Amino acid sequence: MNATETIFALALASNFESQAHFDRAYQLIQSLGATKFSNIYLIPCRDGVGADYWNSACLLKSELTKDEVIRLLKEIEDHSGRVRPSHKISLDIDLIAWGTDLSQMQFNIKKMPLALDVQIPLSEIWKDLRLETVSQHYYPVI
């Protein structure tokens, strides 16, 4: 890996026109660097109010800075028509962790503790002791 590259662990979610929003988000995220995506899981809404969510995770390896990635993720959300607050989420993309090596990632304190709908897809593509507790949970794969 190039010394200027950073690995970003991302969590994606949608419960409104999910196929179209995920297709576009995946395409845009792939344009930012090397990517590895998890499967997409159908997981119930955390607060039980909205529709079930499509949830996936991505490891993005890029020369962009953390601040640049956050700004671009928010732009992708905005272009999807994201409305806050709402129970119809066109697209939510969160930066969960970042670092130069998967064994020494810095977690985004604002996202801790990690919700189950983040842990499940992320544990598929990132083997980390902090994510192993989710192996007993099974949700449909889209």
C-alpha positions in Angstrom: 0.0 0.0 0.0 1.2 3.5 -0.8 2.3 5.4 2.3 -0.2 8.2 1.6 -3.2 5.8 1.4 -5.7 5.5 4.2 -8.2 2.7 4.8 -11.7 4.0 5.5 -14.4 1.6 7.0 -17.8 2.8 5.8 -21.4 1.8 6.7 -24.2 2.3 4.2 -27.9 2.2 4.8 -31.1 2.8 2.9 -34.8 2.0 3.4 -36.3 4.1 0.5 -35.6 3.3 -3.2 -32.6 1.3 -1.9 -31.6 -0.4 -5.1 -31.1 2.9 -7.1 -29.4 4.7 -4.2 -27.0 1.8 -3.4 -26.1 1.4 -7.1 -25.2 5.0 -7.4 -23.4 5.2 -4.0 -21.3 2.1 -4.9 -20.3 3.6 -8.2 -19.3 6.9 -6.6 -17.4 5.3 -3.8 -15.5 3.1 -6.2 -14.3 6.3 -8.0 -12.6 7.3 -4.8 -10.1 4.4 -4.6 -9.9 0.7 -4.2 -13.0 -0.8 -2.6 -14.2 -4.0 -1.0 -18.0 -4.2 -0.3 -19.9 -6.6 2.0 -23.1 -8.3 1.0 -26.2 -6.2 1.5 -28.3 -7.3 4.5 -32.0 -6.6 5.1 -32.1 -5.5 8.8 -35.1 -4.1 10.7 -35.2 -0.4 11.6 -33.4 0.2 14.9 -36.3 2.2 16.4 -39.0 0.0 14.9 -40.7 3.0 13.2 -39.4 2.9 9.6 -39.1 0.2 6.9 -36.4 -2.4 7.0 -33.0 -1.2 5.8 -30.5 -2.4 3.3 -27.2 -2.3 5.2 -23.7 -2.9 3.8 -20.2 -2.0 4.6 -17.2 -0.9 2.5 -13.5 -0.8 3.0 -12.1 2.1 0.9 -8.4 2.5 0.3 -7.7 6.1 -0.9 -5.2 8.9 -0.9 -8.0 11.3 0.2 -7.9 12.7 3.7 -10.5 11.9 6.3 -12.1 15.3 6.0 -12.3 15.0 2.2 -14.0 11.5 2.5 -16.5 12.8 5.0 -17.3 15.8 2.8 -17.8 13.5 -0.3 -19.9 11.0 1.6 -22.2 13.9 2.7 -22.4 15.1 -0.9 -23.4 11.6 -2.0 -26.1 11.5 0.6 -27.4 14.9 -0.4 -27.5 14.0 -4.1 -29.7 11.0 -3.1 -32.3 13.3 -1.7 -31.5 12.6 1.9 -33.9 14.4 4.3 -33.2 14.9 8.0 -35.0 14.0 10.1 -37.0 11.3 8.4 -37.9 7.6 8.6 -37.5 7.3 4.8 -33.8 7.3 4.4 -32.7 7.4 0.8 -29.0 6.9 1.8 -26.9 7.1 4.9 -23.2 6.7 4.7 -21.1 6.9 7.8 -17.4 6.8 8.4 -16.9 4.2 11.1 -13.1 3.9 11.3 -9.9 4.9 9.5 -6.2 4.1 9.5 -3.2 2.9 7.5 -3.6 -0.7 8.6 -6.7 -2.7 9.6 -5.0 -3.9 12.8 -4.7 -0.3 14.0 -7.9 1.5 12.9 -9.2 4.5 14.8 -12.9 4.3 15.4 -15.2 7.3 15.0 -16.2 7.9 18.6 -19.6 9.4 17.4 -20.5 6.0 16.0 -19.7 4.0 19.1 -20.9 1.6 20.3 -21.4 0.1 16.8 -25.0 -0.8 16.1 -25.8 -4.3 15.0 -26.7 -3.1 11.5 -23.1 -1.7 11.2 -21.4 -4.7 12.8 -23.0 -7.4 10.7 -21.8 -6.2 7.2 -18.6 -4.8 8.5 -17.6 -8.0 10.2 -17.9 -9.8 6.8 -15.1 -7.8 5.2 -13.0 -6.8 8.3 -12.0 -9.5 10.7 -11.5 -7.8 14.0 -12.1 -8.9 17.5 -14.4 -5.9 18.2 -16.8 -7.2 15.5 -16.8 -11.0 16.3 -19.8 -10.9 18.6 -22.2 -10.7 15.7 -21.7 -14.1 14.3 -24.8 -15.5 15.9 -27.1 -13.0 14.2 -28.5 -13.9 10.8 -30.4 -11.6 8.5 -31.4 -12.0 4.8 -28.8 -11.1 2.2 -30.1 -9.1 -0.8 
